[in-house]
Amino acid sequence: MSSTRNTAGLPPAEIDTFPKLLEYQRRTRPQRPAIREKDFGIWQTYSWGRVAEEIRDLAAGLFSLGVQRGDKVAIVGDNRPRLYWTMTAVQAIGAVPVPLYQDSVAEEMTYVLEHAEARFAVVEDQEQVDKLMEVMERCPRLEQIVYDESRGMRHYTQSFLHHFDAVQSEGRDYNKIHPDFYDEEIAKAKGDDPAIILYTSGTTGKPKGVILSFDNVIKTAANGVKLEQLTADEETMAYLPMAWVGDHIFSYGQSYVAGFCVACPESSATVMQDLRELGPTYFFAPPRIFENILTTVMIRMEDASWIKRRVFHYFMDLARRCGTRILDRKPVSASDRLLYVLGNLLVYGPLKNTLGFTRIRLAYTAGEAIGPDIFDFYRSIGVNLKQLYGSTEASVFIAIQPDGEIEADTVGKPAIDVEIKIADNGEVMFRSPGVFVEYFKNPEATAETKTPDGWVHTGDAGFFDDNGHLKIIDRAKDVGRLNDGGLFAPKYVENKLKFFPDIKEAVAFGHERDFCAALINIDLVAVGSWAERNNVAYGSYQELAAHPQVIETIKGHIEQVNRDLAADPRLASSQIRRFLVLHKELDADDGELTRTRKVRRSFIAERYLPLIDALYSGVDHAYIETEVTFEDGRKGMIKADLQIVDVETAPTAPAMKKAS
């Protein structure tokens, strides 16, 4: 297999911007696939040569529209080739792309558009046009909007609206008159120029605009390509938000550096089906995606015949025993190896094929900690899943797990050219070529985050283990102490809870309190499947979440987590003593989660303060009224009287007490 892989080296160092990289790929592999898009059920493929032509015309068209060097251009929509082309075209004429989360409500868009001083926007469809038109009065700098899909736009006659095709047509005409325009423009840029502004998810407040230079992104992407020996033969899927740094590195940066092909799914609803058709070799997903996939698998197995369930569980027990050792090329008995081959024929192979994971050579997960059992599940069936630790301010890569040194509770060793140190207060700090330039229009925050000699505060608490692997405990500001002095690491506890398919989200509390308590969100898909199998009728999420059997099941999961915590001398004090199941799902539209589905802990603590107080007051029920935002934007109220449940804690061994 290795003999057929394209092993072309990295582009020369002097090719230091993405428009220059595009020209390099056009010259070296003009006919090779650069990007695919599934449209009306058919995969459309564009070569590097075709992509270069499209971007050349688009760049000139945007210039004709009035985009000037230094302007900010907002990009909003699902993963689409034309939106990725826009990013390069904008960079080619010296402007700076600013991608926005496509599911942001108009109010969230207003802040980013105004703060970024965006004069132009290129969007996917009517939905995004409508949102921008709604906020244009509050964003006086926004002058022109270019849209891709014309469906629903027939009666939009505003002069500031332009179809993508018309802009490209204008660009073609301009290039005929000025044939040297594009080449002269891309020659003006250099590696330390701003390449993009990516806004943080705003977990603790207003999002900050992170300015990354071409050097930041390209050097970091190239180091990742070098570390994992990625080549132009890779195929990956672009389905995560374009506004997220992970997508920018994996679907844009590394693709341009290595020359591999990126595929855009037909829609967010068809990602899993499109993934099966595509069969990528290189895949990235946050833990939530891997958790959802595993939940789907377990639900399907519960619906299978008893023979299939027996076969599945037998071979999964075998995989847990020796699968990861086989993947890491460690010694395994001959009998287990033979049984594993049989398991691959009967279970692992068909399962990977169903998921679209058959061809995966490398898979990453990052964004937050993944449950060790979930992590081990994928590795045990032969998926080379590795944990990555990074941030927007690092252009992603800070630490990564080396091949053969994969542990579920670490994030690996420093990536290429990355230095990591642990500050006196336990905070992880790093320095690398990917360190961001600055926060846009926020010198105070820049100075707080980045030291004069280039070290960046991550805000995470961690330490190096005896093997030199980095372990992340929690956000440094979230690590606290119980009133008895015991360590309280909420994220660690929450991640253990979210391993269970029935639990979608959890928020733990305990700092400066007598014990740890938790708010729980059930997973409607998993619990709904259980209800269907057991003929349990329910009319809403709220009704199902309050069902006595559901609450008893969640209690059992929490007791298991307590037993696991009791075995860890540092975290035994974080066992959960009381919990309640929330009456609604935590939602980004309600401000409870960021657009990357990270919990906004302080907001939840304020919003649900009556429930939290009840958890610590000894009562067995708590009443609450909560405002919610419906899909159509309307507001409403949900009222509930929630049951508060006491949980048994597990005994801590005497030796562990002494150690703590």
LUMKOL-18502 format. One line per field, with one value per residue (C-alpha): residue number from 1; y, z, x; residue in one letter. Coordinates in Angstrom, 1 decimal. Example, Ala and Ser with C-alpha at 12.3 -4.5 7.8 and 13.67 -1.06 7.14 Angstrom:
BEGIN
resi	[1,2]
y	[-4.5,-1.1]
z	[7.8,7.1]
x	[12.3,13.7]
resn	[a,s]
***
This chain:
BEGIN
resi	[1,2,3,4,5,6,7,8,9,10,11,12,13,14,15,16,17,18,19,20,21,22,23,24,25,26,27,28,29,30,31,32,33,34,35,36,37,38,39,40,41,42,43,44,45,46,47,48,49,50,51,52,53,54,55,56,57,58,59,60,61,62,63,64,65,66,67,68,69,70,71,72,73,74,75,76,77,78,79,80,81,82,83,84,85,86,87,88,89,90,91,92,93,94,95,96,97,98,99,100,101,102,103,104,105,106,107,108,109,110,111,112,113,114,115,116,117,118,119,120,121,122,123,124,125,126,127,128,129,130,131,132,133,134,135,136,137,138,139,140,141,142,143,144,145,146,147,148,149,150,151,152,153,154,155,156,157,158,159,160,161,162,163,164,165,166,167,168,169,170,171,172,173,174,175,176,177,178,179,180,181,182,183,184,185,186,187,188,189,190,191,192,193,194,195,196,197,198,199,200,201,202,203,204,205,206,207,208,209,210,211,212,213,214,215,216,217,218,219,220,221,222,223,224,225,226,227,228,229,230,231,232,233,234,235,236,237,238,239,240,241,242,243,244,245,246,247,248,249,250,251,252,253,254,255,256,257,258,259,260,261,262,263,264,265,266,267,268,269,270,271,272,273,274,275,276,277,278,279,280,281,282,283,284,285,286,287,288,289,290,291,292,293,294,295,296,297,298,299,300,301,302,303,304,305,306,307,308,309,310,311,312,313,314,315,316,317,318,319,320,321,322,323,324,325,326,327,328,329,330,331,332,333,334,335,336,337,338,339,340,341,342,343,344,345,346,347,348,349,350,351,352,353,354,355,356,357,358,359,360,361,362,363,364,365,366,367,368,369,370,371,372,373,374,375,376,377,378,379,380,381,382,383,384,385,386,387,388,389,390,391,392,393,394,395,396,397,398,399,400,401,402,403,404,405,406,407,408,409,410,411,412,413,414,415,416,417,418,419,420,421,422,423,424,425,426,427,428,429,430,431,432,433,434,435,436,437,438,439,440,441,442,443,444,445,446,447,448,449,450,451,452,453,454,455,456,457,458,459,460,461,462,463,464,465,466,467,468,469,470,471,472,473,474,475,476,477,478,479,480,481,482,483,484,485,486,487,488,489,490,491,492,493,494,495,496,497,498,499,500,501,502,503,504,505,506,507,508,509,510,511,512,513,514,515,516,517,518,519,520,521,522,523,524,525,526,527,528,529,530,531,532,533,534,535,536,537,538,539,540,541,542,543,544,545,546,547,548,549,550,551,552,553,554,555,556,557,558,559,560,561,562,563,564,565,566,567,568,569,570,571,572,573,574,575,576,577,578,579,580,581,582,583,584,585,586,587,588,589,590,591,592,593,594,595,596,597,598,599,600,601,602,603,604,605,606,607,608,609,610,611,612,613,614,615,616,617,618,619,620,621,622,623,624,625,626,627,628,629,630,631,632,633,634,635,636,637,638,639,640,641,642,643,644,645,646,647,648,649,650,651,652,653,654,655,656,657,658,659,660]
y	[0.0,2.4,2.1,3.5,6.5,9.9,10.8,14.2,16.5,19.6,22.8,25.1,27.4,30.5,29.6,31.4,32.2,30.2,31.8,31.0,27.4,27.2,28.1,25.5,22.8,24.0,23.6,20.3,18.4,20.2,17.2,15.7,16.2,19.2,19.3,17.5,18.5,16.3,18.1,16.5,13.1,13.2,13.9,16.7,16.8,19.9,19.5,21.8,23.3,24.0,25.4,27.8,29.1,29.6,31.5,33.7,34.9,35.3,37.4,39.8,39.9,40.8,43.5,44.9,44.9,47.1,44.8,46.5,45.3,45.2,44.9,42.2,39.9,37.8,34.2,32.5,29.1,25.3,23.7,24.5,24.6,28.2,29.4,27.8,29.4,32.7,32.4,32.1,34.7,37.3,36.5,36.8,40.5,41.3,41.3,39.1,36.5,36.3,33.1,33.1,30.2,29.4,28.6,31.8,33.9,37.4,39.0,36.9,37.8,41.5,41.5,39.7,41.7,45.0,44.1,42.8,45.9,43.7,45.7,42.6,39.2,36.1,33.7,30.4,31.0,32.9,32.0,33.7,36.7,37.2,37.2,39.7,42.0,41.9,43.3,45.6,48.7,47.8,47.1,50.3,49.2,46.2,47.3,44.4,40.7,38.0,34.8,31.4,29.5,31.5,29.4,31.7,34.8,35.7,38.6,40.1,43.1,45.1,46.7,45.4,41.8,40.0,36.4,34.5,33.7,37.4,38.3,35.7,36.8,40.3,38.9,37.0,40.2,42.1,39.5,39.7,43.4,43.0,39.6,40.2,41.5,38.2,37.3,40.8,40.8,37.5,38.5,41.4,39.2,37.6,35.0,37.3,39.1,38.4,35.4,35.1,36.2,33.4,34.3,32.3,30.5,33.0,30.5,33.2,36.4,38.1,36.2,37.5,37.8,35.7,37.0,34.2,35.0,32.9,31.7,30.6,28.4,27.2,26.2,24.5,22.7,21.6,20.3,18.2,16.9,16.0,14.4,12.1,11.6,12.9,12.9,14.0,10.6,11.5,12.1,13.9,15.4,19.0,19.1,21.1,24.9,26.9,29.4,26.8,26.6,22.8,22.9,25.7,23.6,20.2,21.2,24.2,24.5,20.9,20.4,23.2,22.1,18.4,18.7,16.2,16.2,17.6,16.5,18.7,16.7,17.5,18.9,18.6,16.0,13.7,13.7,10.1,8.8,10.9,9.7,6.1,6.8,8.7,6.4,9.0,8.1,11.1,12.1,14.6,14.9,16.3,13.8,14.6,13.2,10.0,9.7,10.1,7.5,5.0,5.8,5.0,1.7,0.6,1.5,-0.6,-3.5,-3.4,-3.8,-6.7,-10.4,-12.1,-14.1,-11.0,-9.3,-12.3,-12.4,-8.6,-8.5,-11.6,-10.0,-6.6,-8.1,-9.6,-6.3,-4.5,-7.2,-7.1,-4.8,-1.7,-3.8,-5.2,-1.7,-0.5,-3.6,-4.9,-8.6,-10.6,-14.3,-16.3,-17.5,-13.9,-12.8,-15.5,-14.7,-11.0,-11.8,-13.7,-10.8,-8.5,-10.6,-10.9,-7.6,-5.0,-4.9,-4.7,-2.1,0.1,-0.2,0.9,3.9,4.8,4.1,1.3,3.3,5.6,5.7,8.4,10.0,12.8,13.9,17.2,20.1,18.5,15.3,12.1,9.3,6.6,3.8,5.6,6.2,2.6,1.3,2.9,1.9,-1.6,-2.2,-1.0,2.8,4.7,7.4,9.8,12.7,16.1,19.1,22.5,25.9,28.7,30.8,27.9,27.3,24.0,21.9,22.0,18.3,15.1,11.4,9.7,6.4,3.5,5.8,6.1,6.5,7.4,9.9,11.9,14.2,13.1,15.0,18.5,18.7,19.6,22.9,23.3,24.0,23.4,24.3,24.1,27.3,27.5,27.5,24.4,26.2,24.8,27.3,26.9,28.6,27.6,28.9,28.8,31.4,33.9,37.5,39.2,39.6,42.0,45.4,43.9,44.7,44.1,40.6,39.9,41.1,38.9,35.8,36.1,37.1,39.4,36.4,34.4,32.1,31.7,31.0,28.2,28.5,24.8,23.0,20.0,18.1,15.8,12.1,10.0,9.2,12.9,12.9,15.9,15.3,18.0,18.0,20.9,24.6,26.2,28.7,25.8,23.6,24.3,22.9,21.6,23.0,20.0,20.9,18.1,18.7,19.5,19.1,19.6,18.9,15.6,14.5,15.7,13.8,10.6,11.1,11.8,8.4,6.8,7.0,8.1,11.3,14.0,16.8,17.3,20.3,19.7,22.0,21.8,24.6,26.1,23.7,20.7,18.2,17.7,17.9,17.8,18.9,16.2,16.3,13.0,12.0,12.1,9.6,7.0,7.3,7.6,4.3,2.7,4.0,2.6,-0.8,-0.9,0.6,3.7,6.4,10.0,13.3,15.5,15.7,17.1,14.2,11.6,13.3,13.1,9.4,7.4,4.7,7.2,8.9,5.5,4.7,8.0,7.3,4.0,5.7,8.3,5.6,3.9,7.2,7.5,4.1,5.2,8.4,6.6,4.7,8.0,9.5,13.0,13.0,10.8,13.8,14.8,12.0,13.2,13.2,14.8,15.4,16.3,15.8,19.1,19.7,21.0,20.4,22.9,25.0,27.4,29.5,30.0,31.0,27.8,26.4,28.0,27.3,24.6,23.0,23.9,24.5,28.2,27.3,30.7,31.4,28.1,28.7,32.0,30.8,27.8,29.2,28.2,24.6,24.6,26.1,23.4,20.7,21.9,22.7,19.1,19.4,16.6,18.8,22.2,24.3,26.4,28.5,28.8,31.0,29.1,30.0,28.0,27.1,29.9,32.5,32.8,32.9,30.8,29.5,26.0,25.2,22.2,20.6,18.6,15.7,15.9,12.5,11.5,9.2,6.8,7.6,4.8,4.1,5.2,2.6,3.5,3.5,6.0,8.2,8.2,9.1,12.0]
z	[0.0,0.9,-2.6,-4.2,-1.9,-3.2,-1.2,-2.7,-0.2,1.4,-0.7,-0.6,2.4,0.3,-0.7,2.4,1.7,0.6,-2.8,-3.5,-2.2,-4.6,-7.5,-6.4,-6.3,-9.7,-11.2,-9.6,-9.6,-11.8,-12.5,-9.0,-7.0,-4.6,-3.3,-3.8,-3.1,-3.0,-4.8,-5.5,-4.5,-6.9,-5.9,-8.0,-8.1,-8.8,-9.6,-8.3,-11.8,-11.9,-8.3,-9.2,-12.2,-10.1,-7.4,-9.9,-11.4,-8.0,-6.6,-9.5,-9.2,-5.5,-6.3,-8.9,-6.3,-4.1,-1.8,-0.9,0.7,4.5,4.3,6.3,4.5,6.4,5.2,6.4,5.5,5.6,4.2,0.5,-2.1,-3.1,0.5,0.8,-2.6,-1.2,1.6,-0.8,-3.2,-0.4,0.8,-2.8,-2.9,0.5,2.4,5.5,5.7,8.9,8.9,11.1,12.6,10.2,12.9,14.8,15.4,14.0,17.4,17.6,14.0,14.8,17.4,15.1,12.0,13.8,15.8,12.8,10.8,7.9,4.7,2.6,3.2,1.1,2.2,1.2,0.8,1.4,5.1,5.7,3.5,5.6,8.8,7.4,6.1,9.5,11.1,8.4,10.2,13.2,11.1,9.0,7.7,5.9,2.3,-0.1,0.2,-2.3,-2.2,-3.7,-3.9,-5.9,-4.6,-3.0,-4.1,-7.2,-5.6,-3.8,-5.8,-3.5,-5.2,-2.5,-3.3,-5.9,-7.1,-6.9,-10.7,-11.5,-9.4,-11.1,-14.5,-13.7,-12.5,-15.8,-17.7,-15.4,-15.8,-19.6,-19.5,-16.6,-17.2,-14.6,-11.9,-9.9,-10.0,-9.0,-6.1,-4.6,-4.9,-2.5,0.5,2.8,5.6,8.5,7.1,8.7,7.0,8.9,12.0,13.9,16.7,19.9,21.1,23.9,26.8,29.4,27.6,24.3,21.5,20.8,17.3,17.0,14.2,12.7,10.1,7.1,8.9,11.9,9.9,7.2,9.4,11.9,9.2,7.6,10.9,11.3,7.8,8.5,11.8,10.5,7.0,5.3,1.5,-1.5,-1.4,1.7,1.6,4.4,5.0,5.8,7.9,11.0,11.1,8.9,11.7,13.9,13.9,13.6,10.3,9.1,9.8,8.6,5.7,4.5,5.8,5.6,2.3,0.6,2.1,1.3,-1.8,-0.6,-1.3,0.9,0.5,1.5,2.5,0.9,4.2,7.9,8.0,5.6,7.1,8.3,5.0,3.0,5.3,4.5,0.8,0.9,3.2,4.2,5.1,7.5,9.8,12.7,15.1,18.5,21.3,20.9,17.4,18.4,21.4,19.1,16.7,19.5,20.9,17.5,17.4,20.8,20.1,16.9,18.8,21.4,18.5,17.0,17.5,20.6,18.5,16.9,20.4,21.8,18.9,19.1,22.8,22.7,20.1,21.7,24.9,22.9,21.3,24.6,25.8,22.8,20.0,21.1,21.6,18.1,16.7,18.6,17.3,20.8,21.8,21.8,22.2,19.0,20.0,20.7,17.4,15.5,17.3,16.5,12.8,13.0,14.9,12.2,9.6,11.6,13.6,13.4,9.6,8.9,11.7,10.3,6.9,8.2,9.9,6.9,8.8,6.7,5.0,8.0,8.4,11.0,13.1,15.6,18.4,20.3,21.7,25.1,26.9,25.4,27.7,28.0,27.2,24.1,23.0,23.6,21.8,18.5,18.9,19.9,16.5,14.6,14.1,14.7,16.8,18.6,21.0,20.1,22.4,20.9,20.7,18.3,19.7,18.8,15.3,16.8,17.5,21.0,22.0,20.1,20.9,19.1,17.4,19.8,22.8,23.0,26.4,27.1,29.9,28.2,25.2,24.2,23.8,22.4,18.7,16.3,17.2,20.2,23.7,26.8,30.4,33.5,35.5,39.2,39.6,37.5,34.3,30.9,28.8,25.3,22.7,19.0,15.4,15.5,18.3,17.2,16.3,18.6,19.5,17.1,18.7,22.2,23.3,27.0,26.4,24.2,26.9,29.5,27.2,25.5,27.3,25.6,24.9,23.2,25.9,25.8,28.8,27.9,31.0,31.4,34.5,33.8,34.4,32.7,33.7,34.1,30.4,29.4,28.3,29.1,31.2,31.3,34.4,33.8,33.0,35.6,36.6,37.1,39.3,42.8,46.3,48.4,51.9,53.3,51.1,48.6,44.9,42.6,38.9,37.3,33.7,34.6,36.4,33.6,31.0,33.0,33.1,29.4,28.6,29.2,26.1,28.2,29.3,26.7,28.9,32.6,34.6,38.0,41.0,44.2,44.6,48.1,48.9,51.1,48.2,44.5,42.8,39.1,36.6,33.9,30.4,29.0,25.4,23.7,21.0,23.4,26.0,23.4,21.9,25.3,25.8,22.5,23.2,26.6,25.5,27.6,26.3,26.5,24.9,25.2,26.3,29.7,30.3,29.4,31.5,34.5,34.1,37.3,35.4,33.5,36.8,38.3,35.3,35.6,39.3,38.5,36.0,38.6,41.2,38.7,38.2,42.0,42.2,39.5,41.3,44.6,43.0,42.3,45.4,43.9,42.8,45.3,47.0,43.8,44.1,43.3,46.2,44.7,41.1,39.1,35.5,33.8,32.1,28.9,26.8,27.2,24.0,22.3,21.3,24.9,25.7,27.7,25.2,22.8,19.1,19.5,22.2,25.1,28.4,29.5,33.1,34.7,32.7,33.7,37.4,37.2,35.1,37.3,40.6,42.3,41.2,42.4,45.8,46.1,45.5,48.5,50.7,51.4,49.7,47.4,44.7,43.0,41.0,38.1,35.2,32.2,29.1,25.9,22.3,19.7,16.3,14.6,17.0,19.3,23.0,25.5,29.1,30.4,33.9,35.9,39.4,39.3,41.5,43.4,43.9,46.6,45.5,47.5,47.4,47.2,50.1,49.6,50.6,53.7,51.7,49.3,52.2,53.5,50.0,49.7]
x	[0.0,2.8,4.3,1.2,0.8,1.8,4.9,5.6,7.3,6.1,5.9,9.0,9.2,9.0,5.5,4.1,0.4,-2.6,-3.0,0.6,0.0,-2.9,-0.7,1.8,-0.8,-2.2,1.3,2.2,-1.1,-3.6,-5.8,-5.8,-9.0,-9.0,-12.5,-15.8,-19.4,-22.5,-25.3,-28.6,-27.2,-24.2,-20.6,-19.1,-15.3,-13.1,-9.5,-6.7,-6.5,-10.3,-10.3,-7.4,-9.4,-12.6,-10.7,-8.8,-12.1,-13.7,-10.8,-11.0,-14.8,-14.6,-12.0,-14.4,-17.1,-15.0,-13.1,-9.8,-6.6,-7.2,-11.0,-12.8,-15.1,-17.6,-18.3,-21.4,-22.8,-22.4,-19.3,-19.4,-16.6,-17.5,-17.2,-13.7,-12.8,-14.0,-11.5,-8.6,-9.9,-10.3,-6.7,-5.4,-6.4,-5.1,-8.4,-9.1,-11.8,-14.0,-16.1,-19.2,-21.0,-23.8,-26.3,-25.8,-28.9,-29.0,-28.0,-24.8,-23.9,-24.4,-21.6,-19.1,-19.9,-19.7,-16.6,-14.8,-15.8,-16.9,-17.7,-18.6,-20.2,-20.3,-23.0,-24.5,-28.3,-31.5,-31.5,-28.1,-29.1,-32.2,-30.2,-27.7,-30.5,-32.1,-29.0,-27.7,-29.1,-27.0,-24.0,-23.6,-20.2,-21.7,-22.2,-22.5,-23.7,-22.8,-24.9,-24.3,-27.7,-30.3,-33.2,-35.8,-33.9,-36.0,-37.8,-34.8,-34.0,-31.8,-28.8,-26.4,-27.2,-25.1,-25.2,-21.9,-22.0,-22.4,-19.4,-17.2,-18.4,-17.3,-14.0,-13.4,-14.0,-11.6,-8.9,-9.1,-8.4,-5.8,-4.2,-1.4,-3.7,-4.1,-0.4,0.6,-1.8,-0.8,2.9,2.3,1.4,3.9,3.8,3.4,0.4,-3.0,-4.6,-7.9,-9.8,-11.5,-13.8,-13.7,-16.8,-17.4,-17.6,-17.0,-18.2,-18.1,-16.2,-12.7,-11.4,-8.2,-5.9,-3.8,-1.1,-0.3,2.8,0.8,-1.6,0.7,3.7,1.4,-0.5,2.8,4.2,1.0,1.3,5.0,4.3,1.5,3.1,-0.1,0.0,-2.0,-3.8,-5.8,-9.5,-11.3,-14.7,-15.5,-18.6,-17.7,-18.3,-16.0,-15.7,-14.0,-10.2,-10.3,-12.0,-9.7,-6.6,-7.9,-10.2,-8.2,-4.7,-3.5,-5.4,-3.5,-0.2,-0.4,-2.7,-5.3,-9.0,-11.7,-15.4,-18.4,-21.5,-24.9,-26.3,-25.7,-28.5,-26.8,-23.3,-23.3,-24.7,-22.2,-19.4,-20.3,-20.2,-17.0,-14.9,-12.3,-8.8,-8.3,-11.1,-11.5,-14.5,-15.0,-15.9,-19.6,-19.7,-17.9,-20.3,-23.3,-22.1,-21.5,-24.9,-26.5,-24.5,-25.6,-29.2,-29.2,-27.7,-30.4,-32.9,-31.0,-31.8,-30.4,-27.9,-26.5,-26.3,-24.5,-22.0,-21.5,-20.8,-18.5,-16.3,-16.4,-15.2,-12.4,-11.6,-11.5,-9.0,-6.6,-7.8,-5.8,-2.7,-3.0,-3.5,-0.4,1.5,2.1,2.4,-0.9,-1.4,-1.9,-5.3,-6.5,-5.0,-6.9,-10.1,-9.6,-9.3,-12.6,-14.1,-13.0,-14.9,-18.0,-18.2,-15.5,-15.2,-19.0,-19.3,-16.6,-18.0,-21.5,-19.9,-17.7,-14.5,-13.2,-10.4,-9.5,-5.8,-5.8,-8.6,-8.3,-10.6,-10.2,-12.1,-12.7,-11.8,-13.3,-14.6,-11.9,-14.4,-15.6,-12.0,-11.0,-14.1,-13.0,-9.3,-10.3,-12.1,-9.1,-9.7,-6.5,-8.1,-5.8,-6.3,-5.2,-4.8,-5.0,-6.7,-7.6,-4.7,-2.3,-3.6,-4.8,-1.7,-0.2,0.1,-0.6,-0.4,2.5,1.9,2.3,2.0,-1.8,-3.4,-7.0,-6.2,-3.5,-3.3,0.2,3.5,4.3,3.7,6.5,8.2,5.9,7.2,5.0,5.5,3.5,3.2,3.6,-0.2,-0.6,-1.7,-0.5,1.4,2.8,5.0,5.0,5.0,1.2,0.9,-1.7,-0.8,-3.3,-6.9,-8.5,-9.0,-8.4,-4.8,-5.7,-6.8,-3.8,-1.5,-3.3,-3.0,0.3,3.6,6.1,8.4,5.6,4.3,0.5,-1.8,-4.2,-6.4,-6.2,-4.8,-2.6,0.7,3.1,3.1,6.2,6.2,6.3,2.6,0.4,-2.7,-5.4,-7.4,-9.9,-10.1,-7.8,-10.5,-13.0,-10.8,-11.9,-12.0,-14.9,-15.4,-13.4,-10.4,-11.0,-10.2,-13.2,-12.6,-16.1,-15.1,-13.5,-16.6,-18.9,-16.9,-17.2,-21.0,-21.3,-19.7,-23.1,-25.3,-28.3,-26.6,-26.1,-24.9,-23.9,-22.9,-21.3,-21.1,-19.1,-16.6,-16.8,-19.7,-20.0,-20.3,-20.6,-24.0,-25.0,-27.6,-28.2,-29.5,-30.8,-30.0,-33.4,-32.4,-31.0,-33.6,-36.4,-35.2,-35.4,-38.9,-40.0,-38.5,-40.3,-43.6,-43.1,-45.4,-44.2,-45.3,-42.2,-38.6,-39.8,-42.1,-39.5,-36.8,-39.2,-40.0,-39.2,-37.4,-35.3,-34.3,-33.4,-31.2,-29.4,-28.9,-27.3,-24.9,-23.9,-23.2,-20.9,-19.1,-18.8,-17.2,-14.6,-13.9,-13.4,-10.5,-8.6,-7.1,-7.0,-10.6,-12.4,-13.9,-15.7,-18.2,-21.8,-24.2,-27.3,-28.6,-31.6,-32.6,-33.3,-36.7,-35.1,-32.0,-29.2,-29.3,-27.0,-30.0,-30.8,-27.2,-26.5,-24.0,-21.5,-21.9,-19.3,-21.5,-19.3,-21.1,-21.3,-20.9,-21.3,-24.4,-25.9,-25.0,-26.9,-29.9,-30.5,-29.5,-32.9,-32.2,-28.6,-29.7,-32.3,-29.6,-27.8,-30.8,-32.0,-35.4,-36.5,-38.2,-37.6,-39.9,-38.6,-39.9,-37.5,-37.6,-36.8,-36.2,-38.1,-36.7,-38.7,-37.3,-40.3,-39.9,-41.9,-41.9,-41.4,-42.5,-41.5,-41.4,-38.2,-37.3,-34.0,-32.3,-29.8,-27.0,-24.8,-21.1,-18.5,-16.2,-12.6,-9.9,-7.9,-4.7,-6.2,-7.3,-3.8,-2.5,-4.9]
resn	[m,s,s,t,r,n,t,a,g,l,p,p,a,e,i,d,t,f,p,k,l,l,e,y,q,r,r,t,r,p,q,r,p,a,i,r,e,k,d,f,g,i,w,q,t,y,s,w,g,r,v,a,e,e,i,r,d,l,a,a,g,l,f,s,l,g,v,q,r,g,d,k,v,a,i,v,g,d,n,r,p,r,l,y,w,t,m,t,a,v,q,a,i,g,a,v,p,v,p,l,y,q,d,s,v,a,e,e,m,t,y,v,l,e,h,a,e,a,r,f,a,v,v,e,d,q,e,q,v,d,k,l,m,e,v,m,e,r,c,p,r,l,e,q,i,v,y,d,e,s,r,g,m,r,h,y,t,q,s,f,l,h,h,f,d,a,v,q,s,e,g,r,d,y,n,k,i,h,p,d,f,y,d,e,e,i,a,k,a,k,g,d,d,p,a,i,i,l,y,t,s,g,t,t,g,k,p,k,g,v,i,l,s,f,d,n,v,i,k,t,a,a,n,g,v,k,l,e,q,l,t,a,d,e,e,t,m,a,y,l,p,m,a,w,v,g,d,h,i,f,s,y,g,q,s,y,v,a,g,f,c,v,a,c,p,e,s,s,a,t,v,m,q,d,l,r,e,l,g,p,t,y,f,f,a,p,p,r,i,f,e,n,i,l,t,t,v,m,i,r,m,e,d,a,s,w,i,k,r,r,v,f,h,y,f,m,d,l,a,r,r,c,g,t,r,i,l,d,r,k,p,v,s,a,s,d,r,l,l,y,v,l,g,n,l,l,v,y,g,p,l,k,n,t,l,g,f,t,r,i,r,l,a,y,t,a,g,e,a,i,g,p,d,i,f,d,f,y,r,s,i,g,v,n,l,k,q,l,y,g,s,t,e,a,s,v,f,i,a,i,q,p,d,g,e,i,e,a,d,t,v,g,k,p,a,i,d,v,e,i,k,i,a,d,n,g,e,v,m,f,r,s,p,g,v,f,v,e,y,f,k,n,p,e,a,t,a,e,t,k,t,p,d,g,w,v,h,t,g,d,a,g,f,f,d,d,n,g,h,l,k,i,i,d,r,a,k,d,v,g,r,l,n,d,g,g,l,f,a,p,k,y,v,e,n,k,l,k,f,f,p,d,i,k,e,a,v,a,f,g,h,e,r,d,f,c,a,a,l,i,n,i,d,l,v,a,v,g,s,w,a,e,r,n,n,v,a,y,g,s,y,q,e,l,a,a,h,p,q,v,i,e,t,i,k,g,h,i,e,q,v,n,r,d,l,a,a,d,p,r,l,a,s,s,q,i,r,r,f,l,v,l,h,k,e,l,d,a,d,d,g,e,l,t,r,t,r,k,v,r,r,s,f,i,a,e,r,y,l,p,l,i,d,a,l,y,s,g,v,d,h,a,y,i,e,t,e,v,t,f,e,d,g,r,k,g,m,i,k,a,d,l,q,i,v,d,v,e,t,a,p,t,a,p,a,m,k,k,a,s]
***
